[in-house]
């Protein structure tokens, strides 16, 4: 469905219902990736941070590389 075909009320509802993933400015320890993911999925960012740390323990690459990629790809919160 094209957004141009919607009424103004439907457009407002449609665009407000769309969730956007951003790196957090307020809840960040390094780059804000875990804070942004926590906000997007509605869970505590600490759980996501623990997951990244656990992935980084076996040699670093499984947790550090995805974090760095997400820090580059996900835009900063406006």
Backbone as CSV, one residue per row, in Angstrom:
resi,resn,N_x,N_y,N_z,CA_x,CA_y,CA_z,C_x,C_y,C_z
1,UNK,0.848,-1.169,0.000,0.000,0.000,0.000,0.896,1.235,0.000
2,UNK,0.586,2.161,-0.841,1.338,3.395,-0.923,0.808,4.390,0.107
3,UNK,1.714,5.076,0.777,1.306,6.021,1.820,0.587,7.236,1.221
4,UNK,0.812,7.520,-0.063,0.145,8.654,-0.701,-1.359,8.442,-0.795
5,UNK,-1.817,7.202,-0.828,-3.238,6.897,-0.962,-3.994,7.012,0.358
6,UNK,-3.318,7.167,1.458,-3.960,7.220,2.760,-4.433,8.634,3.097
7,UNK,-5.474,8.722,3.899,-5.929,10.031,4.374,-4.918,10.579,5.378
8,UNK,-5.037,11.837,5.737,-4.067,12.440,6.656,-4.108,11.759,8.025
9,UNK,-5.286,11.384,8.497,-5.402,10.691,9.781,-4.753,9.311,9.707
10,UNK,-4.994,8.616,8.606,-4.402,7.288,8.434,-2.885,7.385,8.282
11,UNK,-2.412,8.439,7.608,-0.963,8.637,7.474,-0.313,8.826,8.840
12,UNK,-0.929,9.631,9.687,-0.383,9.883,11.021,-0.336,8.593,11.834
13,UNK,-1.399,7.810,11.745,-1.431,6.540,12.474,-0.398,5.566,11.929
14,UNK,-0.265,5.511,10.593,0.661,4.595,9.937,2.101,4.939,10.280
15,UNK,2.462,6.211,10.208,3.844,6.594,10.469,4.184,6.526,11.953
16,UNK,3.211,6.757,12.838,3.507,6.662,14.265,3.615,5.212,14.713
17,UNK,2.987,4.291,13.982,3.047,2.881,14.337,4.358,2.244,13.880
18,UNK,5.055,2.859,12.943,6.310,2.299,12.456,7.410,2.567,13.477
19,UNK,8.040,1.494,13.954,9.134,1.654,14.899,10.420,1.871,14.117
20,UNK,11.284,2.727,14.643,12.556,2.997,13.995,13.677,2.648,14.955
21,UNK,14.702,2.046,14.419,15.847,1.630,15.214,16.924,2.699,15.136
22,UNK,17.299,3.213,16.307,18.360,4.210,16.418,19.325,3.808,17.518
23,UNK,20.562,4.324,17.424,21.484,4.200,18.547,21.069,5.237,19.581
24,UNK,21.028,4.826,20.830,20.551,5.697,21.902,21.595,6.756,22.256
25,UNK,21.114,7.975,22.489,21.988,9.035,22.984,22.023,9.045,24.508
26,UNK,20.899,8.704,25.123,20.790,8.813,26.578,21.205,7.545,27.313
27,UNK,20.972,6.381,26.733,21.269,5.108,27.401,22.391,4.405,26.655
28,UNK,23.601,4.962,26.771,24.712,4.368,26.050,25.926,4.214,26.955
29,UNK,26.675,3.172,26.691,27.937,2.933,27.392,29.111,3.141,26.428
30,UNK,28.985,2.631,25.203,30.038,2.810,24.204,29.489,3.599,23.016
31,UNK,28.619,2.971,22.221,28.088,3.646,21.029,26.573,3.777,21.044
32,UNK,25.906,3.235,22.043,24.458,3.335,22.128,23.696,2.239,21.421
33,UNK,24.414,1.227,20.924,23.773,0.141,20.184,22.839,-0.657,21.086
34,UNK,23.304,-1.076,22.237,22.479,-1.894,23.134,21.293,-1.108,23.673
35,UNK,21.481,0.164,23.964,20.377,1.000,24.419,19.318,1.155,23.349
36,UNK,19.746,1.326,22.101,18.811,1.444,20.992,18.070,0.151,20.723
37,UNK,18.795,-0.979,20.775,18.149,-2.280,20.571,17.152,-2.573,21.689
38,UNK,17.511,-2.227,22.916,16.605,-2.434,24.038,15.331,-1.617,23.907
39,UNK,15.476,-0.382,23.472,14.305,0.477,23.283,13.422,-0.051,22.148
40,UNK,14.046,-0.499,21.068,13.311,-0.993,19.913,12.516,-2.259,20.246
41,UNK,13.148,-3.186,20.962,12.491,-4.454,21.289,11.731,-4.415,22.611
42,UNK,11.840,-3.323,23.359,11.101,-3.187,24.602,11.639,-4.036,25.738
43,UNK,12.953,-4.239,25.762,13.578,-4.996,26.854,14.707,-4.160,27.463
44,UNK,15.161,-4.594,28.604,16.223,-3.882,29.307,17.534,-3.975,28.511
45,UNK,18.194,-2.861,28.226,19.448,-2.895,27.476,20.548,-3.695,28.172
46,UNK,20.443,-3.856,29.490,21.435,-4.640,30.218,21.448,-6.090,29.737
47,UNK,20.291,-6.619,29.414,20.201,-7.997,28.904,20.949,-8.101,27.572
48,UNK,20.791,-7.116,26.725,21.483,-7.123,25.433,22.986,-6.949,25.639
49,UNK,23.369,-6.100,26.578,24.801,-5.915,26.868,25.429,-7.212,27.359
50,UNK,24.733,-7.907,28.233,25.235,-9.194,28.734,25.385,-10.175,27.580
51,UNK,24.433,-10.178,26.655,24.524,-11.051,25.480,25.746,-10.747,24.637
52,UNK,26.025,-9.473,24.396,27.212,-9.108,23.618,28.490,-9.498,24.360
53,UNK,28.514,-9.327,25.669,29.707,-9.713,26.452,29.910,-11.222,26.395
54,UNK,28.831,-11.982,26.545,28.946,-13.443,26.479,29.429,-13.897,25.101
55,UNK,28.990,-13.235,24.059,29.464,-13.573,22.718,30.925,-13.165,22.514
56,UNK,31.371,-12.152,23.228,32.750,-11.683,23.077,33.745,-12.545,23.849
57,UNK,33.280,-13.287,24.854,34.189,-14.078,25.683,34.942,-15.188,24.934
58,UNK,34.310,-15.951,24.035,35.022,-17.064,23.411,36.157,-16.666,22.470
59,UNK,36.417,-15.442,22.281,37.504,-15.033,21.408,37.308,-13.626,20.893
60,UNK,36.211,-13.016,21.269,35.980,-11.628,20.918,35.212,-11.410,19.639
61,UNK,35.565,-12.112,18.587,34.985,-11.847,17.278,33.469,-12.027,17.214
62,UNK,32.877,-13.067,17.812,31.415,-13.217,17.680,30.613,-12.097,18.340
63,UNK,31.166,-11.380,19.279,30.428,-10.304,19.927,30.876,-8.919,19.505
64,UNK,32.148,-8.763,19.231,32.697,-7.445,18.905,32.375,-7.050,17.466
65,UNK,32.516,-7.969,16.544,32.268,-7.650,15.139,30.823,-7.232,14.883
66,UNK,29.821,-7.981,15.362,28.440,-7.511,15.150,28.173,-6.155,15.811
67,UNK,28.740,-5.931,16.989,28.551,-4.643,17.668,29.116,-3.503,16.830
68,UNK,30.324,-3.690,16.316,30.941,-2.644,15.494,30.146,-2.393,14.214
69,UNK,29.670,-3.475,13.585,28.857,-3.318,12.379,27.555,-2.562,12.682
70,UNK,26.908,-2.917,13.785,25.670,-2.228,14.163,25.938,-0.766,14.500
71,UNK,27.075,-0.488,15.138,27.420,0.898,15.476,27.616,1.735,14.218
72,UNK,28.072,1.108,13.145,28.277,1.816,11.884,26.959,1.954,11.111
73,UNK,26.149,0.892,11.127,24.938,0.845,10.294,23.764,1.612,10.908
74,UNK,23.540,1.461,12.203,22.373,2.074,12.846,22.618,3.572,13.019
75,UNK,21.684,4.412,12.585,21.869,5.866,12.732,21.705,6.326,14.178
76,UNK,22.326,7.453,14.496,22.215,8.056,15.820,20.809,8.592,16.028
77,UNK,20.297,8.489,17.241,18.977,8.997,17.584,18.917,10.512,17.329
78,UNK,17.846,10.991,16.706,17.777,12.442,16.421,17.586,13.262,17.684
